[in-house]
Amino acid sequence: MVTMRKTHDAAFKAKVALEAVKGEKTISEIASGYSVHPNQIRQWRARLLERLPEMFSQQKSQNEKSQDELVAELFRQIGQLKVELDWLKKSRNSSCRRKADSRGTGITQHAHRPAMRTIGLV
């Protein structure tokens, strides 16, 4: 017979770990009350105590800063590409109209199509 592992959501883990940190009950009492192994409660408590100072720190970690910079750069590139696309659409429409106007006169004009530049994404 195969038994399925219990999965607990983050709110449940936080509740149990916080109760363990308070120290009002022993780990064994908490484990029997929530039907969780005492070692699991100890791990959750250790993780809570380890990450608690991070919540109150004023500085962002270096990884978060670089990620914010990357997101800002990508949004800048998206905006630039939208502007270029709008310009190309407008240019194409105006050149098609000029071409249609010149057909009646016998003068041929070639639509001007600017070379698109490629942007290398990081």
MOPAC internal coordinates of N, CA, C and O (Angstrom, degrees):
PM7 1SCF
backbone

  N    0.0000 0     0.00 0     0.00 0    0    0    0
  C    1.4322 1     0.00 0     0.00 0    1    0    0
  C    1.5362 1   108.68 1     0.00 0    2    1    0
  O    1.2310 1   121.41 1   -48.72 1    3    2    1
  N    1.3237 1   114.92 1   131.28 1    3    2    1
  C    1.4569 1   121.43 1  -179.34 1    5    3    2
  C    1.5198 1   108.69 1   -95.46 1    6    5    3
  O    1.2310 1   121.09 1   -50.76 1    7    6    5
  N    1.3314 1   115.53 1   129.24 1    7    6    5
  C    1.4618 1   118.78 1   177.20 1    9    7    6
  C    1.5142 1   109.07 1  -103.46 1   10    9    7
  O    1.2310 1   121.15 1   -41.94 1   11   10    9
  N    1.3020 1   115.41 1   138.06 1   11   10    9
  C    1.4561 1   121.19 1   179.42 1   13   11   10
  C    1.5274 1   108.99 1   -83.16 1   14   13   11
  O    1.2310 1   120.92 1   -39.42 1   15   14   13
  N    1.3245 1   115.85 1   140.58 1   15   14   13
  C    1.4614 1   120.27 1   176.44 1   17   15   14
  C    1.5134 1   109.48 1   -74.76 1   18   17   15
  O    1.2310 1   121.11 1   -36.94 1   19   18   17
  N    1.2918 1   115.47 1   143.06 1   19   18   17
  C    1.4631 1   119.84 1   176.84 1   21   19   18
  C    1.5251 1   108.34 1   -78.92 1   22   21   19
  O    1.2310 1   121.09 1   -43.96 1   23   22   21
  N    1.3049 1   115.52 1   136.04 1   23   22   21
  C    1.4656 1   120.22 1   173.74 1   25   23   22
  C    1.5213 1   107.40 1  -114.87 1   26   25   23
  O    1.2310 1   121.27 1   -46.95 1   27   26   25
  N    1.2977 1   115.18 1   133.05 1   27   26   25
  C    1.4608 1   120.68 1  -178.32 1   29   27   26
  C    1.5190 1   108.78 1  -113.81 1   30   29   27
  O    1.2310 1   120.97 1   -39.39 1   31   30   29
  N    1.3111 1   115.75 1   140.61 1   31   30   29
  C    1.4592 1   119.03 1   178.50 1   33   31   30
  C    1.5261 1   110.16 1   -77.22 1   34   33   31
  O    1.2310 1   121.04 1   -11.99 1   35   34   33
  N    1.3103 1   115.61 1   168.01 1   35   34   33
  C    1.4544 1   121.86 1  -174.52 1   37   35   34
  C    1.5319 1   111.69 1   -63.22 1   38   37   35
  O    1.2310 1   119.87 1   143.64 1   39   38   37
  N    1.3152 1   117.86 1   -36.36 1   39   38   37
  C    1.4640 1   120.74 1  -179.09 1   41   39   38
  C    1.5302 1   110.61 1   -64.82 1   42   41   39
  O    1.2310 1   120.48 1   139.78 1   43   42   41
  N    1.3189 1   116.69 1   -40.22 1   43   42   41
  C    1.4619 1   120.53 1   178.60 1   45   43   42
  C    1.5263 1   110.74 1   -65.17 1   46   45   43
  O    1.2310 1   120.79 1   135.44 1   47   46   45
  N    1.3291 1   116.10 1   -44.56 1   47   46   45
  C    1.4666 1   120.60 1   179.38 1   49   47   46
  C    1.5267 1   110.67 1   -61.13 1   50   49   47
  O    1.2310 1   120.60 1   136.94 1   51   50   49
  N    1.3165 1   116.46 1   -43.06 1   51   50   49
  C    1.4604 1   120.64 1  -179.60 1   53   51   50
  C    1.5175 1   110.64 1   -64.49 1   54   53   51
  O    1.2310 1   120.50 1   138.79 1   55   54   53
  N    1.3103 1   116.65 1   -41.21 1   55   54   53
  C    1.4613 1   121.04 1  -179.69 1   57   55   54
  C    1.5285 1   111.01 1   -62.67 1   58   57   55
  O    1.2310 1   120.55 1   133.79 1   59   58   57
  N    1.3298 1   116.55 1   -46.21 1   59   58   57
  C    1.4651 1   121.19 1  -179.13 1   61   59   58
  C    1.5304 1   110.22 1   -67.62 1   62   61   59
  O    1.2310 1   120.19 1   136.08 1   63   62   61
  N    1.3429 1   117.25 1   -43.92 1   63   62   61
  C    1.4620 1   120.88 1  -179.20 1   65   63   62
  C    1.5184 1   110.94 1   -64.38 1   66   65   63
  O    1.2310 1   120.20 1   141.03 1   67   66   65
  N    1.3146 1   117.23 1   -38.97 1   67   66   65
  C    1.4596 1   120.79 1   179.19 1   69   67   66
  C    1.5276 1   111.04 1   -65.48 1   70   69   67
  O    1.2310 1   121.28 1   140.25 1   71   70   69
  N    1.3053 1   115.15 1   -39.75 1   71   70   69
  C    1.4646 1   119.20 1   177.36 1   73   71   70
  C    1.5304 1   110.58 1   -64.38 1   74   73   71
  O    1.2310 1   120.33 1   143.36 1   75   74   73
  N    1.3348 1   116.97 1   -36.64 1   75   74   73
  C    1.4573 1   120.51 1   177.96 1   77   75   74
  C    1.5271 1   110.82 1   -68.28 1   78   77   75
  O    1.2310 1   120.26 1   143.57 1   79   78   77
  N    1.3405 1   117.12 1   -36.43 1   79   78   77
  C    1.4587 1   120.66 1   179.71 1   81   79   78
  C    1.5341 1   110.61 1   -68.69 1   82   81   79
  O    1.2310 1   120.40 1   143.37 1   83   82   81
  N    1.3227 1   116.84 1   -36.63 1   83   82   81
  C    1.4694 1   120.62 1  -179.76 1   85   83   82
  C    1.5314 1   110.67 1   -58.27 1   86   85   83
  O    1.2310 1   120.42 1   140.05 1   87   86   85
  N    1.3313 1   116.81 1   -39.95 1   87   86   85
  C    1.4600 1   120.58 1   177.81 1   89   87   86
  C    1.5095 1   114.46 1    80.77 1   90   89   87
  O    1.2310 1   119.25 1  -167.07 1   91   90   89
  N    1.3123 1   119.04 1    12.93 1   91   90   89
  C    1.4645 1   121.31 1   179.09 1   93   91   90
  C    1.5230 1   111.40 1   -71.66 1   94   93   91
  O    1.2310 1   120.70 1   149.96 1   95   94   93
  N    1.3299 1   116.26 1   -30.04 1   95   94   93
  C    1.4657 1   122.38 1   177.45 1   97   95   94
  C    1.5195 1   107.89 1  -122.23 1   98   97   95
  O    1.2310 1   120.97 1   -20.36 1   99   98   97
  N    1.3150 1   115.76 1   159.64 1   99   98   97
  C    1.4585 1   119.33 1   175.47 1  101   99   98
  C    1.5249 1   108.97 1   -77.88 1  102  101   99
  O    1.2310 1   121.32 1   -16.47 1  103  102  101
  N    1.3180 1   115.08 1   163.53 1  103  102  101
  C    1.4713 1   119.95 1   179.01 1  105  103  102
  C    1.5259 1   110.04 1   -60.52 1  106  105  103
  O    1.2310 1   120.34 1   141.94 1  107  106  105
  N    1.3273 1   116.95 1   -38.06 1  107  106  105
  C    1.4738 1   120.69 1   179.94 1  109  107  106
  C    1.5198 1   111.58 1   -64.58 1  110  109  107
  O    1.2310 1   120.19 1   140.59 1  111  110  109
  N    1.3304 1   117.24 1   -39.41 1  111  110  109
  C    1.4639 1   120.32 1   178.51 1  113  111  110
  C    1.5264 1   110.69 1   -66.38 1  114  113  111
  O    1.2310 1   120.82 1   137.93 1  115  114  113
  N    1.3080 1   116.04 1   -42.07 1  115  114  113
  C    1.4739 1   119.83 1   178.73 1  117  115  114
  C    1.5207 1   109.97 1   -64.45 1  118  117  115
  O    1.2310 1   120.66 1   137.68 1  119  118  117
  N    1.3351 1   116.34 1   -42.32 1  119  118  117
  C    1.4676 1   120.99 1  -179.12 1  121  119  118
  C    1.5215 1   111.19 1   -61.82 1  122  121  119
  O    1.2310 1   120.02 1   136.71 1  123  122  121
  N    1.3076 1   117.56 1   -43.29 1  123  122  121
  C    1.4660 1   119.06 1   179.92 1  125  123  122
  C    1.5268 1   111.13 1   -71.50 1  126  125  123
  O    1.2310 1   120.19 1   147.73 1  127  126  125
  N    1.3179 1   117.24 1   -32.27 1  127  126  125
  C    1.4693 1   120.77 1   179.55 1  129  127  126
  C    1.5203 1   112.95 1   -69.08 1  130  129  127
  O    1.2310 1   120.04 1   145.06 1  131  130  129
  N    1.3287 1   117.53 1   -34.94 1  131  130  129
  C    1.4626 1   121.39 1  -177.62 1  133  131  130
  C    1.5328 1   113.40 1  -106.63 1  134  133  131
  O    1.2310 1   120.16 1  -177.96 1  135  134  133
  N    1.3223 1   117.30 1     2.04 1  135  134  133
  C    1.4719 1   123.03 1  -179.14 1  137  135  134
  C    1.5327 1   111.39 1    56.77 1  138  137  135
  O    1.2310 1   121.43 1  -131.30 1  139  138  137
  N    1.3202 1   114.88 1    48.70 1  139  138  137
  C    1.4571 1   121.82 1   178.68 1  141  139  138
  C    1.5235 1   107.22 1  -128.52 1  142  141  139
  O    1.2310 1   120.78 1   -34.77 1  143  142  141
  N    1.3185 1   116.11 1   145.23 1  143  142  141
  C    1.4664 1   120.19 1  -179.59 1  145  143  142
  C    1.5344 1   109.85 1   -66.84 1  146  145  143
  O    1.2310 1   120.30 1   -39.47 1  147  146  145
  N    1.3385 1   117.03 1   140.53 1  147  146  145
  C    1.4669 1   120.21 1  -179.27 1  149  147  146
  C    1.5302 1   113.92 1   -57.37 1  150  149  147
  O    1.2310 1   119.99 1   144.39 1  151  150  149
  N    1.3350 1   117.63 1   -35.61 1  151  150  149
  C    1.4676 1   119.68 1   178.00 1  153  151  150
  C    1.5287 1   111.63 1   -63.41 1  154  153  151
  O    1.2310 1   120.71 1   144.16 1  155  154  153
  N    1.3194 1   116.26 1   -35.84 1  155  154  153
  C    1.4632 1   120.49 1   178.57 1  157  155  154
  C    1.5243 1   110.06 1   -65.03 1  158  157  155
  O    1.2310 1   120.80 1   138.46 1  159  158  157
  N    1.3168 1   116.08 1   -41.54 1  159  158  157
  C    1.4662 1   120.09 1   178.84 1  161  159  158
  C    1.5199 1   109.91 1   -63.93 1  162  161  159
  O    1.2310 1   120.14 1   138.79 1  163  162  161
  N    1.3197 1   117.35 1   -41.21 1  163  162  161
  C    1.4651 1   120.46 1   178.26 1  165  163  162
  C    1.5324 1   110.91 1   -61.63 1  166  165  163
  O    1.2310 1   120.24 1   139.92 1  167  166  165
  N    1.3223 1   117.15 1   -40.08 1  167  166  165
  C    1.4699 1   120.78 1   178.59 1  169  167  166
  C    1.5246 1   110.57 1   -64.90 1  170  169  167
  O    1.2310 1   120.09 1   135.20 1  171  170  169
  N    1.3239 1   117.43 1   -44.80 1  171  170  169
  C    1.4617 1   120.72 1   179.75 1  173  171  170
  C    1.5204 1   110.91 1   -63.43 1  174  173  171
  O    1.2310 1   120.49 1   139.50 1  175  174  173
  N    1.3497 1   116.67 1   -40.50 1  175  174  173
  C    1.4652 1   120.69 1   178.59 1  177  175  174
  C    1.5293 1   110.65 1   -63.96 1  178  177  175
  O    1.2310 1   120.60 1   136.78 1  179  178  177
  N    1.3289 1   116.45 1   -43.22 1  179  178  177
  C    1.4689 1   120.52 1   179.60 1  181  179  178
  C    1.5292 1   110.47 1   -63.11 1  182  181  179
  O    1.2310 1   120.48 1   137.91 1  183  182  181
  N    1.3321 1   116.69 1   -42.09 1  183  182  181
  C    1.4631 1   120.41 1   179.33 1  185  183  182
  C    1.5266 1   110.72 1   -64.64 1  186  185  183
  O    1.2310 1   120.19 1   140.29 1  187  186  185
  N    1.3316 1   117.25 1   -39.71 1  187  186  185
  C    1.4585 1   121.17 1   178.33 1  189  187  186
  C    1.5212 1   110.50 1   -62.71 1  190  189  187
  O    1.2310 1   120.66 1   131.84 1  191  190  189
  N    1.3261 1   116.34 1   -48.16 1  191  190  189
  C    1.4631 1   120.10 1  -178.81 1  193  191  190
  C    1.5238 1   111.45 1   -66.22 1  194  193  191
  O    1.2310 1   120.24 1   148.97 1  195  194  193
  N    1.3195 1   117.15 1   -31.03 1  195  194  193
  C    1.4691 1   121.61 1   179.30 1  197  195  194
  C    1.5213 1   111.66 1   -70.59 1  198  197  195
  O    1.2310 1   120.43 1   140.08 1  199  198  197
  N    1.3161 1   116.79 1   -39.92 1  199  198  197
  C    1.4681 1   121.18 1  -174.93 1  201  199  198
  C    1.5280 1   114.01 1   -93.30 1  202  201  199
  O    1.2310 1   120.06 1   171.07 1  203  202  201
  N    1.2949 1   117.49 1    -8.93 1  203  202  201
  C    1.4610 1   120.64 1  -177.59 1  205  203  202
  C    1.5254 1   113.11 1   -60.89 1  206  205  203
  O    1.2310 1   118.50 1   136.07 1  207  206  205
  N    1.3222 1   120.47 1   -43.93 1  207  206  205
  C    1.4723 1   119.50 1   178.97 1  209  207  206
  C    1.5297 1   113.39 1   -61.85 1  210  209  207
  O    1.2310 1   119.74 1   150.17 1  211  210  209
  N    1.3229 1   118.09 1   -29.83 1  211  210  209
  C    1.4658 1   121.70 1   179.26 1  213  211  210
  C    1.5301 1   111.56 1   -62.82 1  214  213  211
  O    1.2310 1   120.73 1   148.69 1  215  214  213
  N    1.3140 1   116.22 1   -31.31 1  215  214  213
  C    1.4592 1   119.67 1  -178.07 1  217  215  214
  C    1.5188 1   111.58 1   -65.04 1  218  217  215
  O    1.2310 1   120.58 1   148.65 1  219  218  217
  N    1.3268 1   116.49 1   -31.35 1  219  218  217
  C    1.4443 1   120.24 1  -174.29 1  221  219  218
  C    1.5236 1   113.53 1  -102.82 1  222  221  219
  O    1.2310 1   120.22 1  -177.60 1  223  222  221
  N    1.2967 1   117.18 1     2.40 1  223  222  221
  C    1.4600 1   118.83 1  -179.96 1  225  223  222
  C    1.5233 1   109.70 1   -74.24 1  226  225  223
  O    1.2310 1   120.70 1   -35.53 1  227  226  225
  N    1.3423 1   116.27 1   144.47 1  227  226  225
  C    1.4584 1   121.92 1  -177.18 1  229  227  226
  C    1.5184 1   112.36 1   -84.74 1  230  229  227
  O    1.2310 1   120.12 1   154.98 1  231  230  229
  N    1.3168 1   117.38 1   -25.02 1  231  230  229
  C    1.4535 1   120.50 1  -177.05 1  233  231  230
  C    1.5178 1   110.24 1   -92.21 1  234  233  231
  O    1.2310 1   121.89 1   -36.10 1  235  234  233
  N    1.3324 1   113.98 1   143.90 1  235  234  233
  C    1.4542 1   118.81 1   171.93 1  237  235  234
  C    1.5166 1   107.84 1   -80.84 1  238  237  235
  O    1.2310 1   121.20 1   -29.07 1  239  238  237
  N    1.2924 1   115.31 1   150.93 1  239  238  237
  C    1.4554 1   117.43 1   177.55 1  241  239  238
  C    1.5292 1   109.30 1   -70.47 1  242  241  239
  O    1.2310 1   121.00 1   -20.22 1  243  242  241
  N    1.3040 1   115.68 1   159.78 1  243  242  241
  C    1.4731 1   121.20 1  -178.50 1  245  243  242
  C    1.5263 1   110.29 1   -60.18 1  246  245  243
  O    1.2310 1   120.35 1   143.28 1  247  246  245
  N    1.3053 1   116.94 1   -36.72 1  247  246  245
  C    1.4618 1   120.87 1  -179.53 1  249  247  246
  C    1.5277 1   111.00 1   -64.26 1  250  249  247
  O    1.2310 1   120.19 1   137.79 1  251  250  249
  N    1.3287 1   117.24 1   -42.21 1  251  250  249
  C    1.4646 1   120.43 1   179.40 1  253  251  250
  C    1.5293 1   111.07 1   -65.88 1  254  253  251
  O    1.2310 1   120.20 1   141.78 1  255  254  253
  N    1.3367 1   117.23 1   -38.22 1  255  254  253
  C    1.4579 1   120.36 1   178.60 1  257  255  254
  C    1.5182 1   111.01 1   -64.06 1  258  257  255
  O    1.2310 1   120.37 1   134.39 1  259  258  257
  N    1.3242 1   116.90 1   -45.61 1  259  258  257
  C    1.4608 1   119.12 1  -179.22 1  261  259  258
  C    1.5245 1   110.61 1   -66.35 1  262  261  259
  O    1.2310 1   120.28 1   145.75 1  263  262  261
  N    1.3159 1   117.06 1   -34.25 1  263  262  261
  C    1.4552 1   120.02 1   178.25 1  265  263  262
  C    1.5291 1   110.40 1   -68.11 1  266  265  263
  O    1.2310 1   119.98 1   139.89 1  267  266  265
  N    1.3272 1   117.64 1   -40.11 1  267  266  265
  C    1.4673 1   121.15 1   176.93 1  269  267  266
  C    1.5282 1   110.90 1   -62.83 1  270  269  267
  O    1.2310 1   120.56 1   139.46 1  271  270  269
  N    1.3402 1   116.53 1   -40.54 1  271  270  269
  C    1.4637 1   120.55 1   178.26 1  273  271  270
  C    1.5228 1   110.66 1   -64.26 1  274  273  271
  O    1.2310 1   120.26 1   139.34 1  275  274  273
  N    1.3320 1   117.12 1   -40.66 1  275  274  273
  C    1.4586 1   121.27 1   178.96 1  277  275  274
  C    1.5243 1   110.83 1   -63.13 1  278  277  275
  O    1.2310 1   120.49 1   136.04 1  279  278  277
  N    1.3198 1   116.68 1   -43.96 1  279  278  277
  C    1.4611 1   120.73 1   179.49 1  281  279  278
  C    1.5264 1   110.43 1   -63.13 1  282  281  279
  O    1.2310 1   120.19 1   137.93 1  283  282  281
  N    1.3182 1   117.23 1   -42.07 1  283  282  281
  C    1.4659 1   120.82 1   178.88 1  285  283  282
  C    1.5238 1   110.82 1   -63.20 1  286  285  283
  O    1.2310 1   119.92 1   138.30 1  287  286  285
  N    1.3254 1   117.77 1   -41.70 1  287  286  285
  C    1.4658 1   121.42 1   178.63 1  289  287  286
  C    1.5289 1   110.81 1   -64.55 1  290  289  287
  O    1.2310 1   120.19 1   138.84 1  291  290  289
  N    1.3191 1   117.24 1   -41.16 1  291  290  289
  C    1.4643 1   120.09 1   179.54 1  293  291  290
  C    1.5236 1   111.07 1   -66.23 1  294  293  291
  O    1.2310 1   119.64 1   140.52 1  295  294  293
  N    1.3281 1   118.30 1   -39.48 1  295  294  293
  C    1.4605 1   120.50 1   176.59 1  297  295  294
  C    1.5269 1   110.75 1   -64.64 1  298  297  295
  O    1.2310 1   120.07 1   142.52 1  299  298  297
  N    1.3296 1   117.46 1   -37.48 1  299  298  297
  C    1.4588 1   121.04 1   177.62 1  301  299  298
  C    1.5224 1   110.01 1   -63.31 1  302  301  299
  O    1.2310 1   120.43 1   136.94 1  303  302  301
  N    1.3339 1   116.78 1   -43.06 1  303  302  301
  C    1.4614 1   120.23 1   179.77 1  305  303  302
  C    1.5205 1   111.52 1   -66.89 1  306  305  303
  O    1.2310 1   120.40 1   141.99 1  307  306  305
  N    1.3292 1   116.84 1   -38.01 1  307  306  305
  C    1.4695 1   119.92 1   177.59 1  309  307  306
  C    1.5236 1   110.06 1   -61.92 1  310  309  307
  O    1.2310 1   120.34 1   135.77 1  311  310  309
  N    1.3202 1   116.96 1   -44.23 1  311  310  309
  C    1.4639 1   120.77 1   178.69 1  313  311  310
  C    1.5176 1   111.76 1   -61.82 1  314  313  311
  O    1.2310 1   120.75 1   137.88 1  315  314  313
  N    1.3283 1   116.16 1   -42.12 1  315  314  313
  C    1.4594 1   119.99 1  -179.96 1  317  315  314
  C    1.5313 1   110.51 1   -65.24 1  318  317  315
  O    1.2310 1   120.29 1   139.51 1  319  318  317
  N    1.3268 1   117.04 1   -40.49 1  319  318  317
  C    1.4622 1   120.03 1   178.86 1  321  319  318
  C    1.5225 1   111.70 1   -66.39 1  322  321  319
  O    1.2310 1   120.23 1   144.32 1  323  322  321
  N    1.3248 1   117.17 1   -35.68 1  323  322  321
  C    1.4667 1   119.77 1   177.22 1  325  323  322
  C    1.5205 1   110.90 1   -64.35 1  326  325  323
  O    1.2310 1   120.54 1   137.65 1  327  326  325
  N    1.3274 1   116.57 1   -42.35 1  327  326  325
  C    1.4639 1   120.66 1   178.69 1  329  327  326
  C    1.5260 1   109.98 1   -62.27 1  330  329  327
  O    1.2310 1   120.23 1   135.12 1  331  330  329
  N    1.3338 1   117.16 1   -44.88 1  331  330  329
  C    1.4617 1   120.67 1   179.59 1  333  331  330
  C    1.5206 1   111.32 1   -63.17 1  334  333  331
  O    1.2310 1   120.35 1   139.70 1  335  334  333
  N    1.3377 1   116.93 1   -40.30 1  335  334  333
  C    1.4581 1   120.37 1   179.61 1  337  335  334
  C    1.5268 1   110.74 1   -64.71 1  338  337  335
  O    1.2310 1   120.37 1   135.62 1  339  338  337
  N    1.3221 1   116.90 1   -44.38 1  339  338  337
  C    1.4712 1   120.14 1   177.45 1  341  339  338
  C    1.5193 1   110.78 1   -60.79 1  342  341  339
  O    1.2310 1   120.32 1   138.47 1  343  342  341
  N    1.3351 1   116.99 1   -41.53 1  343  342  341
  C    1.4658 1   120.61 1   179.43 1  345  343  342
  C    1.5291 1   110.64 1   -63.70 1  346  345  343
  O    1.2310 1   120.45 1   138.94 1  347  346  345
  N    1.3361 1   116.75 1   -41.06 1  347  346  345
  C    1.4676 1   119.87 1   179.55 1  349  347  346
  C    1.5279 1   111.13 1   -66.69 1  350  349  347
  O    1.2310 1   120.55 1   139.81 1  351  350  349
  N    1.3237 1   116.56 1   -40.19 1  351  350  349
  C    1.4610 1   119.30 1   178.38 1  353  351  350
  C    1.5219 1   110.55 1   -63.47 1  354  353  351
  O    1.2310 1   120.67 1   135.49 1  355  354  353
  N    1.3255 1   116.32 1   -44.51 1  355  354  353
  C    1.4541 1   120.61 1   179.91 1  357  355  354
  C    1.5282 1   110.35 1   -64.70 1  358  357  355
  O    1.2310 1   120.21 1   137.69 1  359  358  357
  N    1.3094 1   117.20 1   -42.31 1  359  358  357
  C    1.4616 1   122.11 1   179.89 1  361  359  358
  C    1.5204 1   110.90 1   -63.52 1  362  361  359
  O    1.2310 1   120.62 1   138.37 1  363  362  361
  N    1.3322 1   116.42 1   -41.63 1  363  362  361
  C    1.4592 1   120.64 1   179.78 1  365  363  362
  C    1.5204 1   110.70 1   -65.19 1  366  365  363
  O    1.2310 1   120.17 1   136.97 1  367  366  365
  N    1.3311 1   117.28 1   -43.03 1  367  366  365
  C    1.4616 1   120.72 1  -179.40 1  369  367  366
  C    1.5198 1   111.42 1   -65.44 1  370  369  367
  O    1.2310 1   120.23 1   138.34 1  371  370  369
  N    1.3113 1   117.16 1   -41.66 1  371  370  369
  C    1.4617 1   118.84 1  -178.76 1  373  371  370
  C    1.5273 1   110.89 1   -70.91 1  374  373  371
  O    1.2310 1   119.38 1   145.01 1  375  374  373
  N    1.3355 1   118.79 1   -34.99 1  375  374  373
  C    1.4624 1   120.27 1   179.29 1  377  375  374
  C    1.5245 1   110.76 1   -71.68 1  378  377  375
  O    1.2310 1   120.18 1   147.92 1  379  378  377
  N    1.3319 1   117.26 1   -32.08 1  379  378  377
  C    1.4675 1   119.85 1   177.37 1  381  379  378
  C    1.5254 1   110.06 1   -67.72 1  382  381  379
  O    1.2310 1   120.41 1   142.02 1  383  382  381
  N    1.3412 1   116.81 1   -37.98 1  383  382  381
  C    1.4538 1   119.67 1   178.25 1  385  383  382
  C    1.5243 1   110.75 1   -66.65 1  386  385  383
  O    1.2310 1   120.52 1   138.68 1  387  386  385
  N    1.3458 1   116.62 1   -41.32 1  387  386  385
  C    1.4581 1   119.75 1   178.53 1  389  387  386
  C    1.5287 1   110.23 1   -63.49 1  390  389  387
  O    1.2310 1   120.39 1   141.97 1  391  390  389
  N    1.3013 1   116.85 1   -38.03 1  391  390  389
  C    1.4626 1   120.94 1  -179.93 1  393  391  390
  C    1.5271 1   109.80 1   -65.59 1  394  393  391
  O    1.2310 1   120.86 1   137.74 1  395  394  393
  N    1.3479 1   115.95 1   -42.26 1  395  394  393
  C    1.4561 1   120.26 1   179.30 1  397  395  394
  C    1.5235 1   110.76 1   -65.82 1  398  397  395
  O    1.2310 1   119.06 1   142.87 1  399  398  397
  N    1.3335 1   119.39 1   -37.13 1  399  398  397
  C    1.4545 1   122.73 1   178.95 1  401  399  398
  C    1.5192 1   111.04 1   -66.32 1  402  401  399
  O    1.2310 1   120.57 1   142.78 1  403  402  401
  N    1.3112 1   116.52 1   -37.22 1  403  402  401
  C    1.4559 1   119.34 1  -175.89 1  405  403  402
  C    1.5210 1   112.68 1   -80.23 1  406  405  403
  O    1.2310 1   119.09 1   167.16 1  407  406  405
  N    1.3031 1   119.35 1   -12.84 1  407  406  405
  C    1.4727 1   121.25 1  -178.87 1  409  407  406
  C    1.5195 1   111.71 1   -65.12 1  410  409  407
  O    1.2310 1   120.65 1   145.21 1  411  410  409
  N    1.2873 1   116.37 1   -34.79 1  411  410  409
  C    1.4553 1   119.13 1  -179.53 1  413  411  410
  C    1.5195 1   112.17 1   -71.07 1  414  413  411
  O    1.2310 1   119.62 1   154.86 1  415  414  413
  N    1.3177 1   118.33 1   -25.14 1  415  414  413
  C    1.4565 1   121.20 1  -176.57 1  417  415  414
  C    1.5160 1   112.65 1   -92.67 1  418  417  415
  O    1.2310 1   120.20 1   169.92 1  419  418  417
  N    1.3184 1   117.22 1   -10.08 1  419  418  417
  C    1.4504 1   119.16 1  -178.24 1  421  419  418
  C    1.5135 1   113.53 1    86.66 1  422  421  419
  O    1.2310 1   119.96 1  -179.88 1  423  422  421
  N    1.3234 1   117.68 1     0.12 1  423  422  421
  C    1.4647 1   121.25 1   178.56 1  425  423  422
  C    1.5214 1   107.68 1   -91.79 1  426  425  423
  O    1.2310 1   121.54 1   -50.11 1  427  426  425
  N    1.2996 1   114.67 1   129.89 1  427  426  425
  C    1.4708 1   117.77 1  -179.94 1  429  427  426
  C    1.5207 1   109.19 1  -100.54 1  430  429  427
  O    1.2310 1   121.67 1   -45.76 1  431  430  429
  N    1.2924 1   114.41 1   134.24 1  431  430  429
  C    1.4623 1   120.81 1   176.03 1  433  431  430
  C    1.5148 1   107.74 1  -125.43 1  434  433  431
  O    1.2310 1   121.21 1   -39.29 1  435  434  433
  N    1.2861 1   115.28 1   140.71 1  435  434  433
  C    1.4568 1   119.89 1   177.98 1  437  435  434
  C    1.5226 1   108.49 1   -96.83 1  438  437  435
  O    1.2310 1   121.74 1   -43.23 1  439  438  437
  N    1.2920 1   114.28 1   136.77 1  439  438  437
  C    1.4604 1   118.87 1   178.94 1  441  439  438
  C    1.5195 1   109.04 1   -66.51 1  442  441  439
  O    1.2310 1   121.35 1   -48.03 1  443  442  441
  N    1.3043 1   115.01 1   131.97 1  443  442  441
  C    1.4540 1   120.57 1   179.42 1  445  443  442
  C    1.5231 1   108.08 1   -82.27 1  446  445  443
  O    1.2310 1   120.36 1   -59.95 1  447  446  445
  N    1.3304 1   116.92 1   120.05 1  447  446  445
  C    1.4537 1   121.00 1   178.98 1  449  447  446
  C    1.5198 1   108.21 1  -119.80 1  450  449  447
  O    1.2310 1   120.53 1   -71.49 1  451  450  449
  N    1.3055 1   116.59 1   108.51 1  451  450  449
  C    1.4610 1   119.03 1  -179.23 1  453  451  450
  C    1.5204 1   111.03 1   -68.78 1  454  453  451
  O    1.2310 1   121.60 1   -32.41 1  455  454  453
  N    1.2897 1   114.55 1   147.59 1  455  454  453
  C    1.4608 1   119.28 1   177.92 1  457  455  454
  C    1.5184 1   108.36 1   -71.09 1  458  457  455
  O    1.2310 1   121.22 1   -51.22 1  459  458  457
  N    1.3128 1   115.26 1   128.78 1  459  458  457
  C    1.4632 1   119.43 1   178.96 1  461  459  458
  C    1.5136 1   108.62 1   -82.01 1  462  461  459
  O    1.2310 1   121.55 1   -42.27 1  463  462  461
  N    1.3026 1   114.63 1   137.73 1  463  462  461
  C    1.4516 1   117.59 1   177.40 1  465  463  462
  C    1.5160 1   108.57 1   -95.66 1  466  465  463
  O    1.2310 1   121.31 1   -30.81 1  467  466  465
  N    1.2685 1   115.09 1   149.19 1  467  466  465
  C    1.4617 1   119.28 1   179.29 1  469  467  466
  C    1.5062 1   109.56 1   -99.38 1  470  469  467
  O    1.2310 1   121.65 1   -37.23 1  471  470  469
  N    1.2909 1   114.45 1   142.77 1  471  470  469
  C    1.4572 1   120.85 1   179.52 1  473  471  470
  C    1.5113 1   107.30 1  -111.33 1  474  473  471
  O    1.2310 1   120.57 1   -56.68 1  475  474  473
  N    1.3052 1   116.52 1   123.32 1  475  474  473
  C    1.4580 1   120.33 1   177.99 1  477  475  474
  C    1.5126 1   110.02 1   -81.05 1  478  477  475
  O    1.2310 1   120.42 1   -60.45 1  479  478  477
  N    1.3231 1   116.81 1   119.55 1  479  478  477
  C    1.4597 1   121.03 1   178.79 1  481  479  478
  C    1.5060 1   109.53 1   -78.41 1  482  481  479
  O    1.2310 1   121.25 1   -33.95 1  483  482  481
  N    1.2843 1   115.22 1   146.05 1  483  482  481
  C    1.4710 1   121.27 1  -178.12 1  485  483  482
  C    1.5097 1   108.92 1   -71.21 1  486  485  483
  O    1.2310 1   120.10 1   180.00 1  487  486  485

